[in-house]
Amino acid sequence: MLQLSINDYQRIIEHGLYGKPLEICGLLVGHKSNEDTQVLEVHAVDSKDLSEKTYNMDALKYMKIDADVQKRGMQIVGIYHTHPATEPYPSPTDMERAHWEGSDDAIFPGYSYLIVSLRDPQNPEPRSFKLVGKRRPEDVIEEPVRIVEGEICNLACYESSGSALSIMTPNQLHGRDGVDERLDGSVSITDLVGNTPLIELKKLTTHLKHARVFGKAEYMNPAGSVKDRPALNMLLKGIESGELTPGKTILDSTSGNTGIAYAMIGAALGYKVKLVMPGNVSPERRAIVKMYGAETVLSSAFDGSDGAILKAREIYESEPDKYFKPDQYNNESNPEAHYLGTGPEIWRQTEGRVTHFLATLGTSGTLMGTSRFLKEVNPDIQIIAVEPDNAMHGIEGLKHMATSIKPGIYDPDIADEHLYADTDDAYNMQARLAEEEGIFVGFSAGAAVHTAIQVAERLDALEQEAVVVTILCDRGDRYLTQLAQMNL
Ligand SMILES: Cc1ncc(COP(=O)(O)O)c(C=O)c1O
């Protein structure tokens, strides 16, 4: 018999749902005797091949987990795998794998092989197989699976070892993702984009009894903001499609964070970067992109991000062959990065308990992609779009849509609700986040958290058990000059 807790079982299901259409798998950890296997932990190990057809366990991750659990007095007792929706269940391939997983010469001798069919996600079906003799079909026996009540894990302490990004890393793109090359454990800087923590804002919400507020720590991406994700996806997609070839210069208009991300990734991948920024962009941002070796062109401060968009267009049209222009406002690879990364991560980190997702609007990529994923896995999740309440606001990175060029990727209808943030409220909350939570982030995060708490207060008054998730877009040290001018 294979026994596991309802929590671990749910994690496997969520991992499978989030992994679609890619196959997923992971390790079962615990204790086993001849008869029974007791699972105490599950560890996600995504396929190292990003293909829907081939499947390979990441051997390096396996070894790391094996060493770690042995130190803690447990062992790897099997693997789990979710079953693609369309195949019969168990399929001949499943049975073949069960021999292989159990074979003496394989890396999983005598382990249980738990497969969970997700043909009907509302009614998943678990079955486990074990090799009891030689490596012959008749030696594979099905063992009963028992799912027991387990302690309910606190959202904030939930940790998954699953790799959340489905976008390709440069190593994967260039076919250099072999285990041999990674045995030293090294990664490239672009491999660190995504998989950001989810932080509960406990101090700011002590007055709430039912609703909880979480911030996705996007400021912990390697170039310091949420924009690392779309920038990487747009550039990799450009390389993949043949539009971004060696020798071309990456050109785009940016209020700063996307520019910093392009500059970091351009440096890492070996491309020149030229950025058009509004003249009022913070000196820190200009200094950072310069450090990464990018060139900046300033457009009029008075014309804001729209002025930068028009200027970048003009430069591109004067020499189109010289540049690769990702055009973050109209490029579907921008929201796609969030559909593939941010959305699944939030779903996984909240164990599917997110009830409200709220994001501020710049290009709208974060809101579009994340919401599309969340609505797909649970249409009841409420989506809230937040923009500044007037055209002359002071929240860098955000757009007042009514008076701006509407991004091509923006669909206002995806949001169930539109809310408007006041600049002073955003500034106050930015300061409170640093002082009360120890989270030093930018003003758009202030706007997002201020509004998220307002939403949570409204739900709390109705005694609703809500889990409100928002985005902490970028790091506060990007605004030090502005903060000094404000005499803070
Ligand atoms: C600080 C900051 N906050 C929020 C956003 C909005 O993100 P998005 O472009 O995905 O709407 C941006 C975008 O540039 C930003 O720089």
The ligand as a Gaussian input file, in Angstrom:
#p B3LYP/6-31G(d) Opt

LIG

0 1
 C        7.455000      50.026000     -11.520000
 C        6.450000      49.379000     -12.436000
 N        5.281000      49.007000     -11.932000
 C        4.335000      48.448000     -12.706000
 C        4.522000      48.230000     -14.035000
 C        3.409000      47.633000     -14.851000
 O        3.670000      46.393000     -15.405000
 P        3.041000      45.991000     -16.801000
 O        3.844000      46.650000     -17.877000
 O        3.183000      44.501000     -16.868000
 O        1.621000      46.428000     -16.822000
 C        5.723000      48.625000     -14.605000
 C        5.947000      48.451000     -16.036000
 O        6.871000      48.921000     -16.614000
 C        6.723000      49.199000     -13.790000
 O        7.905000      49.580000     -14.293000

